[in-house]
Amino acid sequence: MPNSTTPAVLLLADGTVAHGKAFGAIGTTTGEICFNTGMTGYQEVFTDPSYFGQILIMNSAHIGNYGVKDSDVESDSVKISGLIGRNLEESYSRKLAKGSLNEYLKANNIVSIEEVDTRALVAHIRTKGAMNCIISSEITDVEELKKRLASVPNMDGLELASKVSTSEAYELGDPNSPVRVAVMDYGVKQHILHCMVSRGAFVKVFPAKTDFKTVKAFNPAGYFISNGPGDPASMDYAISTVKEILQEGKPVFGICLGHQLLALANGISTFKMHHGHRGLNHPVKNLVSGRSEITTQNHGFGVDPESVKKAEHIEVTHLNLNDQSIEGIRVKGKPAFSVQYHPESTPGPQDSRYLFDEFIALIRASLN
C-alpha cells in the first residue's frame, strides 16, 4: 500500500513521464537524475555532499525499512535534491532507529516520489544517459513542469563544491600528533575524516576557497583533496590550489573529485560520463599489487584516458573492471596519489581502506 494518496509526477528532460505517489515533503524539486544500486546505507548516501544538485533513484525495491539514525550520516543534512523509489517505507524494524525515512525527508524538506518502476527507469538512464529532471507533488500539469525544467542548468560546467564546503575551518584529532593533515573541503564525507583521525592524524578542514598561504600556515605534513559535487573543470580556484600544494613536495591524497582535481592540476582533462558510477559493488583492479577490490563509488565525471597517455609523469594505478575507466593515479617523483572511488566505504565493503594506511605511512616516512 502507498504511504500517501497525494499524486506526484516525475518528468525527465527527454520527455519521459512517470506518475507515482508523494513521499517526504510536498513541493517541486529539480536536478540531474542519477541512480544508486546499493541495497543498504541509504542514509549515508542521502547525506553525501557529492550528491548535491542531484535527484537520486534508489534501485533497490525497498528503501527506508530500517529507519534512520543520527550516526548514519556523512554530513549535517540531506544533500540530494530529491528521491525516487519503488517502495519508500514509512514503517521500520531497527530498534536503534530514531525515526522513519518519511519523517526524515520531511524534516530536511526533500520532495520524493514512490510507486515508480525504478528498474525500468534505471535501464532508461543507462541507455539515454544522465539528464535533468523534475519531481512535483503540487503541480500535475506536465506542460508547466516542462517550462520549469527548461530553466535548470546542466551539471556539465556547474561549480557546486563551494556550496557544500564548510564555512569555517575546524580541527579534529590529537593536536599533538605530528601527522598534521590539511583537508581541502570540497564536500568531504565525515567518515573520510574519521579514517584519518582513527589512524593518528590531526586534521584541519579548510573551506573550499581558502588560499594556499592560509592552508600552509597550519604547517601540515600532508594534504588531502576531498570528494564533492559538480564539474571539476569549473573549479579554477581549486586547481590552482592543488598546483601549489604539489610544489610543496609533501604527501597528497585525493578521493573522487580530489582525484579529478589532481589530474587537472597535472594538465590532464576530465569529462562528463554517460551516466556515472554509483553503488557499492564496483570491481577495481590495483595495477600495482595485481589485486582486485570491490569498491563504493559516486561520480559522474572521470579522468580522460587519452589525456593521461600524453602525461609521462602520471602513472595509472587502478582500473575499473567493468568499463576500464581510470580509478587511480599517482604523480611520478612525488608522494601524490588519488583514487576515483571511496575507500572509506560508508556504505560498502572495506577492501580499499588500505589507502588511508598508505597515506599515513607516507606522511610518517616524510617526517623521519
C-alpha positions as CSV (number, residue, x, y, z in Angstrom):
1,M,0.0,0.0,0.0
2,P,1.3,3.5,-0.8
3,N,2.2,5.8,2.1
4,S,0.3,8.7,0.6
5,T,-2.7,9.3,-1.6
6,T,-1.2,12.6,-2.9
7,P,-0.2,12.1,-6.6
8,A,3.3,13.0,-7.7
9,V,4.8,13.4,-11.2
10,L,8.4,12.8,-12.5
11,L,9.4,14.4,-15.8
12,L,12.8,13.8,-17.5
13,A,14.4,16.2,-19.9
14,D,13.8,13.8,-22.8
15,G,10.1,14.0,-22.2
16,T,9.7,10.7,-20.2
17,V,6.9,11.0,-17.6
18,A,6.3,8.7,-14.6
19,H,3.4,9.0,-12.2
20,G,3.5,7.9,-8.6
21,K,2.7,9.0,-5.0
22,A,4.2,11.7,-2.9
23,F,6.7,10.8,-0.1
24,G,8.6,13.2,2.2
25,A,8.0,16.9,1.7
26,I,5.2,18.2,-0.6
27,G,6.6,20.5,-3.3
28,T,8.6,20.7,-6.5
29,T,12.3,20.0,-7.0
30,T,14.8,19.8,-9.9
31,G,18.3,18.4,-10.5
32,E,20.3,15.9,-12.5
33,I,18.8,12.4,-12.3
34,C,21.2,9.6,-11.2
35,F,20.9,6.1,-9.7
36,N,22.5,4.1,-6.9
37,T,22.3,0.3,-6.9
38,G,23.1,-0.2,-3.2
39,M,20.6,-2.1,-1.1
40,T,21.7,-0.6,2.2
41,G,23.3,2.6,3.5
42,Y,20.6,4.9,2.1
43,Q,21.0,7.5,4.9
44,E,24.8,7.8,4.3
45,V,24.1,8.1,0.6
46,F,21.4,10.8,1.1
47,T,23.8,12.9,3.3
48,D,26.8,12.5,1.0
49,P,27.7,16.1,-0.2
50,S,28.8,14.7,-3.6
51,Y,25.1,14.2,-4.4
52,F,24.3,17.9,-4.1
53,G,22.2,19.1,-7.0
54,Q,21.1,15.6,-8.0
55,I,17.8,13.7,-7.8
56,L,18.5,10.1,-6.8
57,I,16.9,6.9,-7.9
58,M,17.4,4.1,-5.4
59,N,17.2,1.0,-7.4
60,S,16.5,-1.4,-4.6
61,A,12.8,-2.3,-4.3
62,H,12.5,-1.3,-0.6
63,I,14.2,1.8,0.9
64,G,13.6,3.0,4.5
65,N,12.8,-0.3,6.1
66,Y,15.4,0.1,8.8
67,G,14.6,3.7,9.6
68,V,17.1,6.5,10.3
69,K,19.7,7.1,13.0
70,D,21.7,10.2,13.9
71,S,25.1,8.5,13.5
72,D,24.4,7.1,10.0
73,V,25.3,10.4,8.2
74,E,28.1,11.8,6.1
75,S,27.2,15.5,6.7
76,D,24.9,17.7,8.8
77,S,21.9,17.4,6.4
78,V,20.4,15.5,3.5
79,K,22.2,16.7,0.3
80,I,20.2,15.1,-2.5
81,S,17.7,17.4,-4.2
82,G,15.0,14.7,-4.5
83,L,14.4,11.0,-4.2
84,I,12.8,8.4,-6.5
85,G,11.8,4.9,-5.2
86,R,9.7,1.9,-5.8
87,N,8.7,1.4,-2.2
88,L,9.7,4.1,0.2
89,E,8.9,2.7,3.6
90,E,7.1,4.5,6.4
91,S,7.5,1.6,8.9
92,Y,10.9,0.3,10.1
93,S,12.2,-2.6,12.0
94,R,15.5,-1.4,13.6
95,K,15.1,-0.8,17.4
96,L,18.0,1.7,17.4
97,A,16.4,3.8,14.7
98,K,15.3,7.3,15.8
99,G,12.5,7.7,13.3
100,S,11.1,6.9,9.9
101,L,12.5,7.8,6.5
102,N,9.4,9.8,5.7
103,E,9.8,11.9,8.9
104,Y,13.5,12.4,8.0
105,L,12.8,13.6,4.4
106,K,10.1,15.9,5.6
107,A,12.4,17.4,8.3
108,N,15.0,18.0,5.5
109,N,12.4,19.3,3.1
110,I,13.2,16.6,0.4
111,V,10.5,16.1,-2.2
112,S,10.2,12.5,-3.2
113,I,8.1,10.1,-5.3
114,E,7.4,6.4,-4.9
115,E,5.5,3.7,-6.8
116,V,7.8,4.3,-9.7
117,D,9.2,1.3,-11.7
118,T,12.8,2.2,-10.7
119,R,14.4,-0.7,-12.5
120,A,12.9,0.3,-15.8
121,L,13.9,3.9,-15.1
122,V,17.5,2.9,-14.3
123,A,17.6,0.9,-17.6
124,H,16.4,4.1,-19.4
125,I,19.1,6.2,-17.8
126,R,21.8,3.6,-18.6
127,T,20.7,3.8,-22.3
128,K,19.9,7.5,-22.7
129,G,22.4,9.0,-20.2
130,A,22.3,11.4,-17.3
131,M,19.8,14.3,-17.8
132,N,17.9,16.8,-15.7
133,C,14.5,16.0,-14.2
134,I,11.8,17.5,-12.1
135,I,9.5,16.0,-9.4
136,S,6.4,17.7,-8.2
137,S,3.6,16.7,-5.8
138,E,2.0,20.2,-6.2
139,I,1.9,20.6,-10.0
140,T,0.4,17.8,-12.1
141,D,0.4,19.8,-15.4
142,V,3.2,18.2,-17.5
143,E,3.5,21.2,-19.8
144,E,4.0,23.5,-16.8
145,L,6.7,21.1,-15.5
146,K,8.4,21.2,-18.9
147,K,8.7,25.0,-18.7
148,R,10.2,24.9,-15.2
149,L,12.6,22.1,-16.2
150,A,13.9,24.0,-19.2
151,S,15.4,26.6,-16.9
152,V,17.5,24.1,-14.9
153,P,21.3,24.4,-15.6
154,N,23.2,21.3,-16.8
155,M,25.7,19.7,-14.4
156,D,28.3,19.9,-17.1
157,G,30.2,23.2,-16.2
158,L,28.5,23.7,-12.9
159,E,30.6,24.6,-9.8
160,L,28.9,23.2,-6.7
161,A,31.7,22.4,-4.3
162,S,31.8,25.8,-2.6
163,K,28.1,25.4,-1.8
164,V,28.6,22.4,0.4
165,S,32.0,23.2,1.9
166,T,32.4,24.2,5.5
167,S,32.1,28.0,6.0
168,E,34.8,28.0,8.7
169,A,37.9,25.9,9.3
170,Y,37.7,23.3,12.1
171,E,40.0,20.7,13.6
172,L,39.7,17.0,14.6
173,G,42.1,14.6,16.3
174,D,45.0,15.0,18.7
175,P,46.7,18.4,18.3
176,N,50.0,16.9,19.5
177,S,50.1,14.4,16.6
178,P,53.0,15.0,14.1
179,V,50.7,13.7,11.4
180,R,49.1,17.0,10.5
181,V,46.8,16.8,7.5
182,A,45.3,19.8,5.8
183,V,41.9,18.9,4.3
184,M,40.6,20.9,1.4
185,D,36.9,20.6,1.8
186,Y,35.0,20.4,-1.5
187,G,32.3,18.3,0.1
188,V,34.2,15.9,2.4
189,K,32.4,13.0,3.9
190,Q,32.7,12.7,7.7
191,H,33.9,9.0,7.6
192,I,36.8,10.1,5.4
193,L,37.9,12.4,8.2
194,H,37.3,9.6,10.7
195,C,39.5,7.2,8.7
196,M,42.4,9.6,9.1
197,V,41.8,10.6,12.7
198,S,41.5,7.0,13.8
199,R,45.0,6.4,12.3
200,G,46.5,9.0,14.4
201,A,46.2,12.1,12.2
202,F,45.4,15.6,13.4
203,V,43.3,17.2,10.6
204,K,42.3,20.7,9.9
205,V,39.4,21.1,7.4
206,F,39.5,24.3,5.3
207,P,36.7,25.9,3.3
208,A,36.9,25.3,-0.4
209,K,38.2,28.7,-1.5
210,T,40.8,29.1,1.3
211,D,44.1,30.5,-0.2
212,F,47.2,28.3,-0.1
213,K,49.1,30.7,2.2
214,T,46.4,30.2,4.9
215,V,46.5,26.5,4.5
216,K,50.3,26.4,4.6
217,A,50.3,28.4,7.9
218,F,48.8,25.3,9.5
219,N,52.2,23.6,8.9
220,P,50.7,20.4,7.5
221,A,52.7,17.3,7.0
222,G,50.3,16.2,4.3
223,Y,47.4,17.3,2.2
224,F,44.0,15.7,1.5
225,I,41.9,16.7,-1.5
226,S,38.3,15.8,-0.9
227,N,35.3,14.5,-2.8
228,G,32.5,16.8,-3.7
229,P,29.8,17.7,-6.3
230,G,29.8,19.4,-9.6
231,D,32.2,19.7,-12.6
232,P,35.8,19.7,-11.6
233,A,36.9,21.6,-14.7
234,S,34.8,24.6,-13.5
235,M,36.9,24.8,-10.3
236,D,39.8,27.1,-11.3
237,Y,40.4,28.1,-7.7
238,A,40.8,24.5,-6.6
239,I,43.1,23.5,-9.5
240,S,45.3,26.4,-8.7
241,T,45.5,25.4,-5.0
242,V,46.3,21.8,-5.9
243,K,49.2,23.0,-8.1
244,E,50.6,25.0,-5.2
245,I,50.2,22.0,-2.9
246,L,52.1,19.8,-5.3
247,Q,55.0,22.2,-5.3
248,E,55.4,21.6,-1.6
249,G,56.5,18.0,-2.3
250,K,54.6,16.7,0.7
251,P,52.3,13.7,0.7
252,V,49.0,14.3,-1.1
253,F,45.9,12.1,-1.3
254,G,42.8,12.8,-3.3
255,I,39.4,11.0,-3.4
256,C,36.8,11.2,-6.2
257,L,36.6,14.9,-7.0
258,G,40.0,15.2,-5.4
259,H,41.2,12.6,-7.9
260,Q,39.9,14.7,-10.8
261,L,41.4,17.9,-9.4
262,L,44.8,16.2,-9.0
263,A,44.6,15.2,-12.7
264,L,43.6,18.7,-13.8
265,A,46.4,20.2,-11.8
266,N,48.8,18.0,-13.8
267,G,47.4,19.1,-17.2
268,I,45.0,16.1,-17.6
269,S,41.5,16.8,-18.7
270,T,38.3,15.4,-17.2
271,F,35.0,14.6,-18.9
272,K,31.2,14.1,-18.2
273,M,30.4,10.4,-18.1
274,H,27.4,9.0,-19.8
275,H,25.6,8.1,-16.5
276,G,28.4,7.7,-13.9
277,H,29.2,5.1,-11.3
278,R,27.2,4.9,-8.1
279,G,26.9,1.9,-5.9
280,L,28.6,-0.5,-3.5
281,N,29.9,-3.3,-5.8
282,H,32.1,-1.8,-8.5
283,P,35.2,-4.0,-9.2
284,V,38.5,-2.2,-9.4
285,K,42.0,-3.7,-10.1
286,N,45.0,-2.3,-8.3
287,L,47.6,-2.4,-11.1
288,V,50.5,-2.1,-8.7
289,S,49.6,-5.1,-6.5
290,G,47.6,-7.0,-9.1
291,R,44.8,-7.5,-6.6
292,S,41.1,-6.6,-7.2
293,E,38.9,-4.9,-4.7
294,I,35.1,-4.3,-4.5
295,T,34.5,-0.5,-4.2
296,T,32.0,2.1,-3.2
297,Q,31.6,4.8,-5.9
298,N,29.7,8.0,-6.6
299,H,30.8,10.1,-9.5
300,G,29.5,11.5,-12.8
301,F,32.8,12.8,-14.1
302,G,36.0,10.9,-14.9
303,V,39.7,11.4,-15.9
304,D,40.2,11.3,-19.7
305,P,42.3,8.2,-20.6
306,E,43.6,9.8,-23.8
307,S,44.9,12.8,-21.9
308,V,46.6,10.5,-19.4
309,K,48.5,8.7,-22.1
310,K,50.2,12.0,-23.1
311,A,51.3,12.7,-19.5
312,E,54.5,10.9,-19.0
313,H,54.8,12.0,-15.3
314,I,51.5,10.3,-14.4
315,E,51.1,6.5,-13.7
316,V,47.7,4.8,-13.7
317,T,47.4,2.7,-10.6
318,H,43.8,1.5,-10.7
319,L,41.3,0.5,-13.4
320,N,37.6,-0.2,-13.3
321,L,37.0,-3.8,-14.4
322,N,33.5,-3.0,-15.8
323,D,34.5,-0.3,-18.3
324,Q,38.3,0.1,-18.0
325,S,37.8,3.7,-16.8
326,I,40.7,5.2,-14.7
327,E,40.2,4.7,-11.0
328,G,43.6,5.8,-9.6
329,I,46.7,7.7,-10.5
330,R,50.0,8.7,-8.9
331,V,52.4,11.5,-9.8
332,K,55.8,10.1,-10.6
333,G,58.6,11.5,-8.5
334,K,56.2,12.9,-5.9
335,P,54.3,11.3,-2.9
336,A,51.0,12.2,-4.5
337,F,48.2,9.8,-5.5
338,S,44.4,9.6,-5.8
339,V,41.5,7.3,-6.5
340,Q,38.2,7.8,-8.1
341,Y,36.3,5.6,-5.7
342,H,35.5,5.9,-2.0
343,P,37.9,3.8,0.2
344,E,36.1,5.0,3.4
345,S,33.3,2.8,2.2
346,T,30.3,4.0,4.1
347,P,28.2,2.3,3.0
348,G,30.1,-0.6,1.3
349,P,32.9,-3.2,1.6
350,Q,36.1,-2.1,3.3
351,D,38.5,-3.6,0.7
352,S,40.1,-0.2,0.0
353,R,40.8,1.2,3.4
354,Y,44.4,0.3,3.0
355,L,44.8,3.5,1.0
356,F,44.4,5.5,4.2
357,D,47.2,3.4,5.8
358,E,49.4,4.1,2.8
359,F,48.7,7.9,3.0
360,I,49.5,8.0,6.8
361,A,52.6,5.8,6.2
362,L,53.8,8.3,3.5
363,I,53.4,11.2,5.9
364,R,55.3,9.4,8.8
365,A,58.1,8.4,6.4
366,S,58.4,12.1,5.3
367,L,58.8,13.1,9.0
368,N,61.8,10.9,9.6
